[in-house]
Amino acid sequence: MEVVIVESVAELGSIVADAIESLLERKPDAVLGLATGSSPVPVYDELLARFARGRISFGRARAFLLDEYVGLPHGHPESYRSVIERSFTRRVDFAPGAVMGPDGNACDLTAACAAYESAIASAGGVDLQLLGVGADGHIGFNEPGSSLGSRTRLKTLTSQTRVDNARFFESKDNVPRHVLTQGVGTILDARHLVLVASGSGKAEPVAKVVEGPVTAMVPGSALQLHPHVTVVLDEVAASALALSDYYRETWAAKPPWQGL
């Protein structure tokens, strides 16, 4: 696991955008894993700026979303499909049908989850998966206690997660109780995992994910088992890390050609 500590959120967005741009240069038909929430926004903003300058294209790429609420009507402004379209995918040149998400309105949710797993596999798997981390250490919507080998499935949100997401709805009561989410095992199948976090609220969960024991009580800690993980943090999000000085030293000494 590589930990990169930067001075600003803008720098965070630029470093991760560099990795995505490099991937698309090497492999224009790459498969991206997209996360919603506030953490990846600086990355999407930087990618949008590069796309506007003609520096990057997603015309041959594909993308899969991490998760989706169950029961929100199609087109609901807070469905994750709507959020990602509004913040990123609709504003670049993805081909029609190139961006997929779990179907939270399927009549048979179990079958929808299996179909989503098959779609990811048929696309050749995810090349680069963007991730954020929740206050309790969850990735995707894999809440504490999730199996570290889990696949895409139905999950019940914790009360804390619903409180955290209430700002996007009129109240906590309007936040759906259920979601479809890629499992921890599904996420770990991606070839490169990039977790981004900023702000003081992420300091404790980041420390548990990066330096704590691997445990289902902190699902994000499973990233320690993956051979290619990059964690990009601002100074505040990195403030609880015991080895922060070492991470800075290794990043400063990294050969420029190596990339993330």
N, C-alpha and C positions, 0 to 999 in steps of 0.2 A: 504494500500500500504506500503510495506516494502522497504526502501532505504538502500542499502549497499554500503559504500564508501571504496574503497581499495587503496592500495598504488601503485599498478602496474597493467598493462594489463595482465601479467601472472597470478596474483592472481585473477583477474576478471575471466579469463578462467577456473581456477581451481575450484572456488566456484560454477560456473554454471555447470561445468562438474560433480561435486559432486552431484548436484541435479538430473541430468539426470541419473547418475549411480545408485543413490538410487531408482529412479523411476523404472528403468529396473530390479533392484533386486526384487522389490515388484511386478512388473507387466512386465514380459519379453515381452509380446505382446503389450506394450504401443504404443500409437500413438503420434508421435512427429510432431510439426510444425517447419519447417526449414526456416530461413531467409538467404538471400544472402547479399552482401555488406561487408564492412570492419569490422563492429562492431562485428559480431559473429565469426570472424576468430580465435581469441584466444580460444574460446570455442571449435571449431572444431579441432584445433591443439592439445588441451589437450585430447579430446576424441580419436583422432588418436593415441596419445602416449599410452593411457590406453588400447586401442584395441591391439596395437602391443605387449603389455606386457601380453596379455591374461586376462586382468582385467575386460573387458566389452564386451558384444556381442549385436549386433543389429539383430541377425538372425531371431527373431520372431517379431520384431518391424515393424511398418509401419510409413511412413512419408508423409506429404503434404507440398508443397511449398506455400509461400505466394502469389507469383505473377509471371508473365511472360510477356515479350514483345510480341506485336502483329506483325506478319509478318516476323520475323527473320526465316530463313530456319532451318529445323531440323539439329542439329549438329553445328549450328553457335557457335563459341567459347564464345560469350557474351550472348547467351540465358541463362536464369537463370537455366534451366535444366543442361546445359553444365557446368556452373560455379559451381553449387553445387556438380555435379558428380566429377569434377576435384579437388575441395577443400575438399570433405568429403565423399559423399555416395559411390562412386566407390571404395574407399580405405578401406571400412569396409565390414561387411558381411550381409548387407541388402539382403534379398531374391529377385530374379528377380520379377519385378513388384510391389515391396513393396513401392517404392517412386513415388509419383504422383505430377504433376504440372498442372496448367491450360493449355489448348491447344490453344496457340496463333495463330495457323495456321488452326483452324477449319473453315469450310465453313460457319457455323452458330455459331457466337460467343456467342450469347445470349443463345442458347441451350447448348453450351460448358460450360458456367458459371453455368447454372442450373444443369448440369451433375456433375460438380465439387462439388457443394454444396451437392448433393445427395451422392457422393462418401465419403465425409467426414462424413456425418450422418450415412451412412451404416457401416463405420469403428468404429462407437461408439463415434465419436467426438475426438477432440485433447486433449490429456492429458497435454502436456507441449508445449507451443508455444514460440519460440525464436523470439525476435523483436529487430530491431534497430530503430532509429528515424532520420528523415530527418531534414535538416536545418530549414525548415518551420514547423516542428512539425508533419510531416506526418508519419504514420505507414503503412506498406505495401506500396501501391501506392495510398493511400487515401489522396489526396491533400486537402489543405485548402478549406473549403466549403462542404466537403463530409458529407453526412448524417451519423449521429452516429448510425443509425440503418441499414446501408447499408449491402448488401450481395455481393457475388462475382459478378463482373460486368466489363464492359469496361470502362476505364478511359483515359482521355487525360492528358498527362503530362504537368506541367507548364514549362515555359522557364527556370526557375531556376533549376528545377530537371534535365532537359536535359543538362544544363551547368554542373551541379554536376557530371553527368554520362558520360560526354564527354571524360573523361580520359580513359574510357574503349573502346572508338571508335576512329576513326581518327579525328573526329570533332563533334561538337554539331549537325551539319546537318545530321550526320549518326545515331544519337540516335533516335530510333523509337518514334513517337509521341503518340502512344497508347499502353496500357497495359491491361492485365486482372489481376485483383487483388482481393484477399479476401476483403470483405467489413469490415468496423469497427464492425458491428454487428456479422459478421462471426468470426472475431478475438476474440471478447468478449465471444463467446461461449466456447472457450477453458477453461479447468479447472484450469490451472496455466499459467499465462503470465509472461515471464521473458524478460525484456528489458535491453539491455546492451549498454553502450556508453562510449567512451573514447575520450580524446582530447579537446582542447579549443573550436573547432567549434561546439561542442555539448552542451556547457554549457548553452547557452541561450535557445535552444529548450527543453533541459531537465528541466530547471526551469519552463518553461511554462507547460510542460506535467505534472510535479509532483505537482507544487504548484500554478499554475495559475487557472483561471476559466475553467470549463468544457464548451468547445465551439467547434463548427464545424470548426472554423478558426484555431484551433490547434487540429486536429483529435486525436492525441495521448493523449490528456487530457481526453478522454473517458475512459482511463484505470483507472481513479479515481473511476469509477462506478463499477469496478470488485472486487469480494470478495477476490481474491488471486493473487496479483501482486507483483513481486519482481523486483526492479530496481537496477542493479549493475553498479557502476560507478567508474572510476578512479578519483583521486583528482581533476584533471583539469576539467573534465566534471561536477563535483559536485560543482565547484567554485561559481556558481551564486545562489545556493540554500540558502534560508533564514534560514532553520532549519537544516543545515548540522551538527551542534554540537549535536542536539537532535538525528539525525539519527545514528551518531557514538556511542552515549551513549546507545541507545536501542540495537544496534547490539552487542556491547561489553557485555551487560547484558543478551543477549539471551541464554536460555538453550541449550547446545550443542546437545541434543537429538531432538530438534525441527526441525532442518533443515530449508531449504528455504520454 
